[in-house]
Amino acid sequence: MSELKQAHSLKHLPIEFDAKAVKDDGTFEGYASTFGNVDSGYDVVMPGAFAKSLVARPAPRIKMLWQHDRTQPIGVWSEAAEDSKGLFVKGALLRDVQRGAEAYALMKAGVIDSMSIGYKTLEADFTQSGVRQLKEVGLFEVSLVTFAMNDQAVVTTVKEFNPREWERGLRDAGLSRGDAVKAVAFFRERLREAGENVAIDPREAEAAALSTDVVDAMRKLQAAFR
C-alpha cells in the first residue's frame, strides 16, 4: 500500500500540551504522545510502540500538518524519539507558509494547545476493561490541532510573546483592529497570571477587563480559523 493510500486510513490520537511552546524562530519541542495514559477514546500507547516506525521513517520524513490536513504542511520535524515518558519531538514552523504563520501566532497566544499523531495500528490488544493497548504503530504525521483526547503531551519551551506580531496576524485573519487589540490584551493578561514575564500596557489591561468584548473577539477568531 502506498503512503498516500495509507494516509487516508490513519487513526488520530490527539494530546494536549502546555501552550508555552514556540520560540521566536518558530522552533518548539515537547511530547506528541505519552505512554500509559488512557485517552478519552480508551486507547493507550505502550512503551516501544514507535520504535520500529522511527527507524523506518525518521523525523524529517514525519509530516508536520495543520489539523491532520495532508494538504497543509506547516513545518519540519528535526527530532522524534521515544524516552521513558513518550514520543518526544522537536521541530520548526515554517513562518513563510500562511498556516505556519497562523499556527505560530496561535501557539504563542495559547489558543492552539494540542498535538495529535496520525498513525496506523500494527499491533494492539484489549484489556479486560476494554482499553485498547497500542503496542506497535506506524507513525506518519504529527499535527497541531485545536482539541485533544489525551491531556499529558507537553510542549516545553516558549521564550517571548510578540503582541504586535500576533495582532497583525489577527487583523490579517479578518478581525478589526479593536477586536485584535482586545484579544491580544486578554491573552497577555492570562500569560502574566500564569507567571510569564509579559508587560501589560494600561490601555490593554483596561481592554482585557471588557469580558463581553473579549468573548466576541474570540468567537470571531475561532470562526476565522475554521
N, C-alpha and C positions, 0 to 999 in steps of 0.2 A: 504494500500500500504506500502511495506517495505521501510526502509530508503534507502537501496541500489537502489531500483527502483526509488524512488523519486530523488535521487542524479543524475540520468541520465536525468531528466527532469527539472533541476534547471535553473532559469534565472540568469544572472550575471549582476552586477551593479558596474563597476569599478569607483574608485575615487582616485584622486591624493593626495599625501601627501608630506609634507616637508621632504626632504631626510635626515635631521639631526635626525636619527631615532633610532639608536641601541647602547646600552651600551656594554662595553667590555664583559659582561657576557651573551650577546645575548638578553637581555630584551629590550623591546620597548613599546611604548604606543601611542595612537592617535585616530583619528576618521576613522572608516571603512565606515561610511555613514553620510551624513549631511542632515538635514531637509530643505525642502522648496527650494532646489536648483535643477533646471531643467537640466538634463544631455543632452548629445548630442543625446540620443535616445528618448527624450521627455518623460522621466519618472521623477517623483519627489516623494521622500519619505516623508510621512506626519508624524508629531509627534504622538507617540504612536504605530507606525506600528510594532515595535519589541516587544512590552510589553508582549503579551501572549506567544510568541515564547521563550522569555528569561526565562519565568517561566517553560515552558515545557522542554527547552533544555538550561541549564545554561552554562556558559563559557567553562568549561573543556570538555563539550560534543560537542562544536562547533569546527569543524576541522580547523586547520591552514594548508593550502595547498600551493603548488607552482603552479602558473598559472592554477588554478582550476583542476589540475590533481589529481584525487582521489587516485592514486597510489603513490603520492609523498607528504606525510605529512612532514612538516618541523619544527614543533614546537607545543606548547601548549598554549592555551589562558587561562589566570588566572582570567580575569575580562571582562565582557561585560555588559554595562548598558546604558540606554538612559539618556541623560540630555537635556537641552534646545537647544543644538546645533545639536545633532545627536546621533549616536551609538559610544560610547567611548569604546575602547578595550585596554587591557594590555595583554602582552604575552611574551614568550621567545622562541627564535630559538634554536633548538637542533643542536648544532655545531658538534656533533659526527655523525650526518647524513650528507651525502655528499651534498645534496641540501640545507640543513640548513646552512652548512658552506659557500656554494656559495652565498646563499641569504644574509648572514651576510656581506660578503665582498662587494657585490654589493650595499647593502643598505649603508654601511659605505662610499662608494665612490660616492653615489648619482646616480648610474646607475638605480637602481630599485627605483621608486618614486611613486608607486601606490598600493593601496589595492582594492580588489573587493569582494563583498559579493555574495555568492551563495544562492539563495532563491527561494521559491515557493510563487507565488501570491495567497493570500487567499481572499482579498477584495480590490477592486480598482474601480475607476470611471474616467470619462474623462471630462475635462473642455471644454468649447466651442471652445477653440483654439487648441484642440486635445492633450493636455498634459495629460498623464495618472497619476493619483494620487494614489500612493500605500498606502492604509490605514491599511492593515494588511498583514504581510508576515511571512512565516515560514523560519527562518534563519538556514541554515545547515553548512555553512563554510564561512570563510574569508580567501582569498588568497592574496599573494603578486604577483603582475602582472607587466608587462612591460608598458602597456598603460592604460590610464584612460579615462572615459567618463565624469566623474564628477570631477571638479577641486578644490573641497573645503574640502576634508578629509585631515587632517594633523597629522602626527606623530610628537610628540613634543619634544622628548629628544634624544640627542646624546652627548656623553662626549668626546671620544677620537677617533682619526683616526690612525690606526696602519698601516703605509705604507708597512712595511716589510712583515706583515702577508698577506696583500692584494696582494702584489707582488708574494708571494709564491703561493697563490690561483690562480692567473692568469697563472703562469707558469705551475701549475698542470692541468689547463684547456687547455693547448696547445700553449700558447704564448711563443715566445722566451724571453730570459732574457731582451734583449734590448727593445722589444716592451712592456714588462710588466713594466719596469722602466719608460718608456715614458708615459704609460697610468697612472701610479700612480702619476707621476710628474704633469701631466695635471690636474688631479682631486685635488691634493693638492693645486695647484695654484688657481683653481676655489673656493675651500673651503676658502682659505685665502682671496680672493676677496669678498667672502660673509660674511667676518667678523669672521671666525673661527680662533682660535689661533693655527695655523699649521706651524711648522718650515719648511723652504724650503732650501734644500741643493743646493748650487750654480750650481752643475752639473745637478741637476734635473730641476732647473729653466731654464737652457740652453736647456735641452731636451724638456721642455714644450713649448719652443718657436718654435720648429720644427713642425709646424702645420700639414704639409703633413704626416710626420711620425706618428703623434698622430692619425690623422684620419684613417690611415691604421691600426694602432694598435687597435683602437676602432671597426673597421669593423671586425677584427679577433675576438675581444671579443664578439661582437654581434653574430657572427657565432658559437662561441664555446658554447653559452648557448641557442641555438635554440632547 
